[in-house]
Amino acid sequence: MRTGRGIVLLTAAIVSGCTGEARTVTPAVPQTAPRSDSDRRIPAYQANFYQIGQGGRYFGWYGCAACHHERADPVRNLADGTWRHGGGFAAVYAAIADHHRGADYGRVIPPEQLWQITAYVRDLPTHTPEKRRRTSIDQSAEPQGDAWRGPL
């Protein structure tokens, strides 16, 4: 009897362990931009390491790093945490989706990927040089865009 109870408790502990990396695959993925910085969907992306990591992958895939690397001029350096259009989640999302000259990323990048990229960009100021190096090594085998221009 005790063994069965121990297995149940161990299983419950394992299942509830890592909420910071929870991966939700449901029809509830965002189909629209955040309504404001108090949008209730934001924590599911901003406080989730998996979503932030996916945003980092898309940041590389879409070629964002070509202009927004850590040695970029201050206007383009996203790691300093100073953003021209504001640093709130909704403002950063809008800057990515709507404020690029000659690019309509909001029309060609799926909303969920924009949410993930936004979470990653807002997380950049917390990245230490060691974390940036580790991320670079982890993503070295990933596809990298020079400057993404949209679907072929």
N, C-alpha and C positions, 0 to 999 in steps of 0.2 A: 504494500500500500504506500509506503514512504517513497519508494522508487518512482512510482507513477506521479506522485505529487511533485517530486523533485524535477522530473522531466517537464512537467507542465510549467513550473516556475522558471526553469532554464529557458524553455521555448519562449515564454512571455518576455523574459529579459532580453533575449536576442532580437525578437521582433520589434521591441520598442527602443532599441539601442541607438541607431544612427538616423535621427530625423534631419540632420543637417545635409544629408545626401539623399533624401527621399526622392524617388523618381515616380512621378505620377503620369501615367499614360491613360488619359481619359478624354472624352469629348470636351472637357472643361479647359483645354488649352486656349489662350487668348486669341480672339479673332479681331480684336480692336485695340487701339492704342489705350494707354492708361488715361482715365478720366481726370485724375489730379494726383498729387503726391499722397493723398490719403486713400487711393484706390486699394481695396482689400486684396487684390491679386498680387500686389507688389512683394510682400514678404515671401510668397511662394517662389520667387525668383531671386530677390536680393539676399535672402537669408539661407539660400540653398547652394551648397558647394557644387553639386552636380550641374545646376542651371548656370552658375557662374563659369564653370569649366567648359560647358557647351558654348557659352558666349565667347570664351577665349578661342575655341576652335573656329567658330564662324568669323571672329575678328581676323584670324589668319586666312581663312578660306576666301573671304571677300576682299582681301588685300588692304584692310584698314591700316595694318602696320606699315605699309609703304609710306604713308604720310604721318601716321600717329605713333611713331616709335619714341623711345625714351630720350633720344638725342635730337628730337625735332625742335623747331623753334617754339618759343613759349605758347604761341597761339594754338599750335597743333599738338603739343605735348599733353596728353590726357592724364599722365601719371602724377602731374602736380596738383590735381584736384581743383584747378581754377578753370571754369568753363564760361565762355562768352555768353551763352544762352541760359545759364543757370545750372545748378548742380542737383536739383531735385530729379527724381526718377522720371516724371512726366516731361520735364524740360530736356533732359538728356535724350530720352526716347525721341522727342520731336526734333531735336537737333540732328540726330542720326537719320531719321526718316525724311525730314523735310528741308533741312537747311544746308545741304551740300550743293554747291554750284554745279550745274550740269548733270546732276544725278537725282533720280527719283527713287531712292532706296525704299521709301515707304510703299511704293507700288510694286517693286520687284522682289523684295526680301519678305518672306512670310512673317506675319506678326509675332508668332512665338519666337522665331529666331531674333527678331528685333528686341523682344523682351530680354532674351538671353544675352545679347550683345550689350544692351543697356546695363544689365546687372554686372557684367564683366567690366565695362568701362567705369562704372561707379566704384568698382572694387579696386581698380588699378592704383589709386593713391596708397592703399594698404600693402602693396606688394613690395617686399624687400628685394634687394638685388639678387639674393639667393633664390627667392621664389620666382623672379623673372627668368633667371638662368635655368631653373628646373623646368619651368613651363616651356621655355625655348627648346630644351632638350627633348621634352615629352612630345612636342609638336613637330619636331624636325622631320618626321616621316609623313606628316599630314600634308594634304595639298595646300599650297600657299598661292594666293593671287598677287600679282604685281599691283594692279589697280583694277578692281572689278568693275565691269561696265554693264553687268546685267546678264540675263539668260542669253544663250547663244541663239 
